[in-house]
Amino acid sequence: MVAKGEIPHDDYKSGFIAGFQSVKRVMAAIPAIPAQPATPAGLTPFLMGVRKGIQKATGKSWDEITE
């Protein structure tokens, strides 16, 4: 169990969960975590996971979210 205020930030899965829960809240059931995409230069696997988690929670593409 992660202590309140402490988010593991070293991998894609942790990022996905953090991103999904930032939209749907902590008590929401976590869906299946999609495969990790290639990580572009300047990003980390954690940040890619955050993006994918937010996309899954909102049902929108990253371009739609960042417009």
N, C-alpha and C positions, 0 to 999 in steps of 0.2 A: 504494500500500500504506500502510495506517495503522500508525504505530509502536505498539508494545506499550504499553498503558495510555492511548492516545489514541483516544477514540471521537468521531467527528464528531457533533455534536448540533444541527444546524441544520435538518434536514428529516425528513419522514415516512419516506422510504426508509431513511435511516440509523437511525432509531428502530426500524423493523421488524426490520432486520438485528440490531441490538443486543438487542432483546427475544427474537428467535428463538434467537440464539446463547447467550443467558443460560440458556436451558433445555436446548437440544440440543448445546451446546458449539460451539466455533469451527470445527471441522473438518466439521460437518454441512453438507450441501448446502442452500443457501437455496432455498425454494420460490418460486413466482411471487408477487410482491408485490401484494396486493389494492389496489384503488383507495383513495385517501385519503378517509376519511369527513370529515364536517363536524367542526370542532374546537370543542368547547364552551368557554365562557368559563372561564378559569382554567387551561387546558391549552395546550400548544403542539403543533404538528404532530409534532415529535420524540416527545413523550410519547404521542401517539395511536399513532404507529408502534410504540413499545415495547409498548403494550398489545396491539395487533393481532399483533405478533410472538409475544408470550407466548401469546396465544389460539391462534394457529396451531400453535405447538409443543406445546401441551398438549391441544388438541382440546376445550377448554372455553370457555364464555362468560365474560366478564369478571365477571359476578355470581357464577358458580361459583368462580372463582379467588379472589375477595375475600371469600367467606363466612367 
